[in-house]
Amino acid sequence: MAYDLRKVIDELKTHSGQYHETDKEIDPDADLAGVYRYIGAGGTVERPTQEGPAMMFNNVKGFPDSRVLIGAIASRKRVGMILHHDYKTLGHLLNDAVTHPVSPVEVSKDQAPAQEVVMKASDPNFDIRKILAAPTNTPQDAGPYITMGVVYGSSPDNKQSDVTIHRMVLEDKDTIGMYIMPGGRHLGAFLKEYEAQNKPMPITINIGLDPAITIGATFEPPTTPLGYNELQVAGALRNEPVQLVKGTTVDQLGIARSEWIIEGEIEPNTHMQEDINTNTGFAMPEFPGYNGVANPAVNVVKIKAVTHRQDRPIVQTTIGPSEEHVSMAGIPTEASILNLVDRAIPGKVKNVYNAPAGGGKLMTIMQIHKDDEADEGIQRQAALLAFSAFKELKTVILVDEDVDIFDWNDVMWTINTRFQADRDIMVLEGMRNHPLDPSELPEYDPARIRIRGMSSKLVLDGTVPYNMRDKFKRAPFKKMTNWEEYLK
């Protein structure tokens, strides 16, 4: 059977502690996220939180025919299980996938479980807010959000297509507000072409997917340039093409094995207030751990139809600052950094980790290999390469090969014993970063932050000078091959 979310869930059930279902009733309005915050959100979510199982809520208040899944990839180790790969080298896996793409294929409607049920927005009783169990993360949210919907769009001539993930709020019975970050998504480039012709842009929003799709969809330039359809990454990860199907009401393709497909059109040159129904001033919690400010002018999507699976379709959701965002945004960025630095300085960066403390975007830890004295300084060039390509990156920590980049104690041990602040800090001022970081407001530092989203970048170089490496050897404990026998 082809890979989809249900196949992944069946596999997770075979791993102890990775999946849990509950039949206890849950309100999707803030309660669902509030409960999962304690059970398994992790990331930059307000403490207390932890790494825990993915959770299926089978009894969602107001939605008797639907289920909600959260946290499927809110654990790097679980992502490794899902992709059948060592979690420590997932960046290498995705780098290989993006460079050996497998193109999607189109299937007929009778092969598309996502279209087993079709509901047209032209029906007078249609109301997306009563159909889709989209949760709110907090009581201050602008409304119910689609947080893990993969948007499929194409250029007006249909020669290029792309998939992206955006925050999307249910505004009215047939209206979605979609935030497209300026300059950050290929979808925005296609939309500008449609708007130049004053034509609506047909899209599908695909919900409830194999995580290989949602992770692959978050690749960005320069790794995946305009016209590179990231569904090819998922195809490579699964060694089978992602299946697509023609929409029932729009001239666009949907992902055939989704749980849900929303068919719609982005209206040209039209915008609306994101929190028009609540006026709280907030959108939803975002990956840095703070509430995102409601945008005064999000794009407007008019829904034409909703299709879904027959058997209790699953709404897949996430908490904005959770470990799930780290998996979606961080692992592809790791792959992109590895791809870039290996072309420029091959063999010098052994591994990369975009840690949860940076939400998967703001921080990376780079494991450096030095062959001889001539490599001294190459580690800082690697950091500069990462900054040049990924403007959302704010902090780079450089460590040696003997440091476990996935162990914060080991990383901070490096900063405490292989680092002197007066010589091993690099600060780069006046650069671009992510506007969701609240320290990047002009009032925070009027002299250096002229407009929102400017930042200083930081490099902490914890690598040992090559000619002093003998002074920094770790205590040489005896290597034991039978140590596990003493736990029996």
N, C-alpha and C positions, 0 to 999 in steps of 0.2 A: 504494500500500500504506500502511496506517495506521502511525503511528510506534510503534516499539518499540526495544529495545536493539540488536537485530540490524541494523535500518536505520541506526541511529546509527553502529554500528561500520563498516558499509559506507561511510558518508560520511567517517568519520575516515580510512579507508584512502586516500582521495584527497588527504589533506593530508600532506605530507612531515614525518616526525619526530613525528607525533602518536599513532601506534599501533604496537605491536610484539607479535609472537607468538613464543613459544618452545616447542619440543618437549622441551627438557631436563627431566628429572624434578625435581619440587620437592616437598618435604614441607610440607604445610599447617601443621604444628605449628611455628610461629615462623620457619621458614626462608623461607616465601613473603614475609612482611612484612619479614624481615631483608634479603632481596635487594632488594625494591622500595624500601626506605628509601634505598638508595644511588642508585637509578635515577631515581626521580621523585616521592617523597613530598612533599618541601617542607614548608611550614607550620612548626609548632613542634617537628618531629621532631628528635631529637638529631643534631647534625652529625657527619660529613658527610652532606648530602642535597642535593637539587637539584630543579628543575622538569624533568620528563622526560616520555616518552610514557606513554599508557595501556598496560598490559601484559596480554596473555592468556596464561595458563599452561595449555597443552594436555595436559600430562602430570603429573597430580596424584597423588602417591603414595597408594595405597589407594582411589582413585576413578577407575577406568579409563573410566567412561562419562560423566564430567563435566569441565567446565572452570572455571577461576576467572579473573575479570577484576578488575583493581585499577587505580585511578587514572584512571578515565574522565573525572572532572571535577577532577583534581588540578592544574588550571591554569586561571586565569581566562580566558586567551586561548582555550583549548580550549573552555571553556563558551560563549564568544562564537561559535566555529565551530559548535558543536552547536546553538545557538539561532539561528544566522544573524543575529547582531547584533554591533555594536561592543562589545567587552568593557568599555570605559570607561563605558558608559551602561546596563549591565545592570540596575542598580537602577531606572532609569527604565522599562525594559522590563517588569520584574516589577511595578512599581507600576501600570502600565497594565493588565497582565494581571489583577491581583487586583481591579481596579475594573471590569473588563469580563469577568466570568467566563463560561465555557462549560461547562454541566453535563455530567456523564458520562452514558453510555447503557448499557443492558443488552443483551447479545447472547446468542444461544443457545450451548449447549455445543459444537456443531459449528463455531462461529466463534471458539472460544477455544483457541488452541494451548497455553495453560498447563495444559489438562486432557487433553492427549493421552495421558498415562500417569497412572493413579490407583493409589496404594498406601494401603491402609487400615491404621491403627494396630492394628486388631483381629487382623491377621495375626500369628501367633506369632513369625515371623521379622523383624518390623518393628523397625528400630532407626535412629532419625534420625541417630545419630552415624556410621552406616555408609552412609547415603544422601546426606547433604548435606555437601559438602566445605567446611565452615565452618572458616576458619583461626583460629589463635591469633596474636596480635600479638607476644607475648614469652613466654619460658619461665615467667614468673610468672603468666600469665593464669589466671583461674578455670576456664577451659575453652575449647572452640571457641565463637566468637561469631558471631552474625548481626549485622553492623554496618550493613548497608544494606537492611534489611527494612522495608518500609512496611506498617504495621499498619492494617487497615481495621476500624473498629468503629462501633456504632450505639447509640442510646439504647434502653431496653427497649421503648418503643412504636414504634421504627423511624421516628420522625418526624425525627430528626437523625442525621447520620453524619459521620465525620471520619477523616482519615488522619494518622498520626504515625510518627516514627522513634524507636525505643528501643534500648538495648543489651540483647541477648538471648543468654543462654548456654545451650548444650545440656547439660542436667544428667543426663538419663537417656534410656533408649531412646524414651520417649514424653513427655518432660518438658522444658520450657524455663523458665528463670528470667528474668523480664522486670522491668527496673528502670523504674518509672514515677515520675518526679520529682514530688514533692508540689506540687500547684498549678500545674504547668507544662504540662499537656497536657489536651486535651479528653477524651481516652480515659479519663483518671482520673475526670473528672466522670461519664461514663457508667457506669464501673465502680462508683462509689459508689451509683448508683441500683440496679444489679443486686445489690450486696451488701446493700442495705437490704431486698431481697426474698429474700436468701439464694439467689440463682440464679446459675449460671455465665454468663459473658458470651461469646457466640460472636464469634470474630474470624478474620480471615485475615491471614497474614504473606506479603507479596508481595516476591519477590526477583528481581533481574535486570530492570530497568525502564529505559525512556526517561528520561534525566536530567531532562527537563522535569518529570517526576512527583516525583522525589526532591528536587529543588530547591524545587518548589512546595509540597511537603508540610511544609516546615519553617517556614512562616509561623505566627505566634503572635498572641494578642490583644495590643493592641486591633485590629490590622489585620484579623484574621480571627476574629470572635467565635464563641462556642459555637454550633454548628450550621452554620457555614460549612465545607463540604467542600472542602479545598484541591485536590482533583482538578480543580476548576473552573479553577484557575490554569494547570495543565498544558494543559487544553483551550484556554484562551485563547492560551497561548504557541504551540501548534501549529495553532491555528485549526481544530481538529477535536476532538470529544469523546473523552475516555478511555473505553475499552470495559470494561464490568464483566460478570461472569458469576456465577450462583448457585453456592454451594459444593456439593460432592457429599455432605458429611456434616454440615455445620453450616448454620444459617439465617443466612447472611451472604454478602456479595458479595466476590469476588476480582477482581483486575485481569487481564482476559482475555488480554492479550498479555505477561504476565510470563513469565519463564523457569521459575519455581517458585511454587507457592502452598502454604503450610502452613495447614491448617484446624485450628482448635483452640478451646478454651474457657479463659478465665481463671477459675480456681476462686474462689468468693467467700470473703472473709475468711480466706484461706490464704496463708501465706508460707513461704519457705525461705531458708537461708543461701546466698548467691550462690556462694561458693567451697567448697561442701560437699565437692567431689571433690578439691580440692587443698590447702585450708587455707593458702594462701599469704598471705592477708590482702589480696590485690589482685584487682581485677576485670579491667581491661584499660587500656591507655594512653588517656587522655582528651584533649580538645582543648587544654587549657593546656600540655600537654607532659609531664605527670607521670602516673604510674600511678594510676588511680582505686582508691580503697579499696573492698574488697568490702563490699557491703551485707548486713547480717545478716538482712534480711527483704524479699527481692524477691517479686514476685507470681509465682504458679505457673500456667503454661499447660500444659494437657494436650492433646496432639496427637491429633486424630481421623483425619487423612489427610494425605498429601502428594501433590500432583499436579505434573507438570512436562511440558516439551516432549519430544518423541520424540528429536530429533536433538541429542545431547550438550548438555544444558541447561547454562547458564552461571550459576555462583554469583558474584554481584557483591559485592565486599567493599571495605573501606577500612582504612587505618591511622588510629587515633583522632586523633592530633594533626596529620594531614597537611593539605596544601592542599585536599584534597577536602572536609574538614569546613568549611573557610573558604568554599568555594563553596556548600555546602548551607545553612550557617547564616548566613553573612555577607551574601550577596547579597539574600536576602529581608529581612534586617534593614535593609539599605540602603534597599530599597524602602519598608519601613514607616516609616523615619525621614523619607524624602522625602514620603511621604503625609501624615504628621502635621504636619511643619513648614510644608508648602506650604498647608495649611488654616489654620494659625495665623498665619504670617507669609509670605504668598505672594511668590514671586520672590526671596527673600533667600538661600536655600540652593540653589546651582546644582548641586552634586553631592556625593555621599557615598561614602566607601570604608571598609569594615570590613576592616582590614588583617590579614594572616596573623599578625603579632606578637601579636594578641589572639585568635587562633583563630577569627576571624569574629564573636565575641560581645563580647569585653571592651574593644575599642577601635574608635573611628571617627574618620575625618578628614573634616571638613566644609569645603566650599568656599563662601565667603561673598561675596555681592554687596551693596555699599552704594551707594545712589543719592545721598545727601547727608549732611550733618552730623546730621540727625534720625535716621539709621539707626545712629549710633554706639551700641553696646551691644546692638544686635539680635542680634549673633553669639552673645553669651553667653546670651541668652534661647533661642536655637536649641539650644544645648548642654543647657540645663535641660529643655527639652521632650523631648529624646532621653532624658535620664536618667529623667524622670518616667514615660515609657511603657515603657522597656526596662531592667528592674532589673539585668540581667546586664551592662550597659554600665558600664565602670569609668573609662575615659579618653577624653576628647574633645580633639582637636587642631583648632584653627580656623585656616584659612589664607585668603589672598585669591585672587581669580579667576586671577591670573597664575601660580599655583603648580600644578604637576602633582601631584595627590593620589596618583597611582599610582607616583610616583618618590620613594623615601625620601630620597635626597640633596636633592631639592628641598624636601621637607617639613622636613628638619632644617636646611637653609639658612635657611628661614623662622625657625625657633626660634633660630638663631644671629644673625640680622641684623634681625629685626622683633619682638623679644621681650626684655623685661626681667623677670627672675624676681620682683622685688619688687612689680611692678604687674600682671603678666599671668598670674599663676597664681591659679586658684580651687580651693579644697579644700572639699569638702562631706563632713562627718563623719556617722557613724552611720547609713548607708544600707544597703539590702539589695543583695546581688550574688550571684554564683554560688558554691555551696558547694564546687566542685571547685578553686577557687583556694586553694592551701595557705597563702597569706599572710593568709587570712581566718579563721584559727584563734584562739581566745581567748588562747592562750599567746603569740601573736605580739605582741599589744598588749592586755593585760588591761583597761586603762583605757577603751578605746574599742570593743573587740570583745567583746560580752557573750556572744553565741552564734555558732556557726559560720555563715559566710555573710554576716556584716556587713562593710562596707567603707567606706573613704573614697573619694570620687570626685574625679577630677582634670580640670580644664580648663586647657589651655595655649592662650592666646589669641595667635596669631601674626598677627593681622590688623593692618594699618596704621591708625592713627587717621586718619579721613577728612580732617581739616584739615592733615595732614602728608603726604598722598599724593605730593606732588611731590618729597619728599625720598627716596622709596623706589622710584623708577623703575629698572627693570633696564637694563643697558647695551644700547643700541639697535643691534643688528647689522642689517646689510642683509638684506632679505628676498629670497631667491633661489628662483626657480621651476624652474630647470634643474639643481639640485644633483645629482640622481641620474645625470645624464649623465656625471659625472666618476667614477662607479663602474663604468662599462661597460668 
